[in-house]
Amino acid sequence: MSNTDQFFVRVCGCGVVHLSFGCATINVSSKTAIAITETLKEVTLELRRKLDSMEQLNEDTAAIDSNGNVVYGNFQLNK
């Protein structure tokens, strides 16, 4: 997705949070949405640090964060 205008979040009165990424919509509970955003906050901080230092990850290594829910590394896209 190259157009960030295609991303939006709807907080529904029924208690479901709808995360829309272009043509994909992910429906999650409020607690799950909080967990996702907290994880993405941590990832954002790390990505900003890496961009500031222009540090590249070695393609042969992958690092797992302390919580075990974010894996950093180079990943092949399925074609």
Secondary structure as UniProt FT lines:
FT   HELIX           4..6
FT   STRAND          7..11
FT   TURN            13..14
FT   STRAND          16..21
FT   TURN            22..23
FT   STRAND          24..29
FT   HELIX           30..53
FT   TURN            59..60
FT   STRAND          63..64
FT   TURN            66..67
FT   STRAND          71..72
//
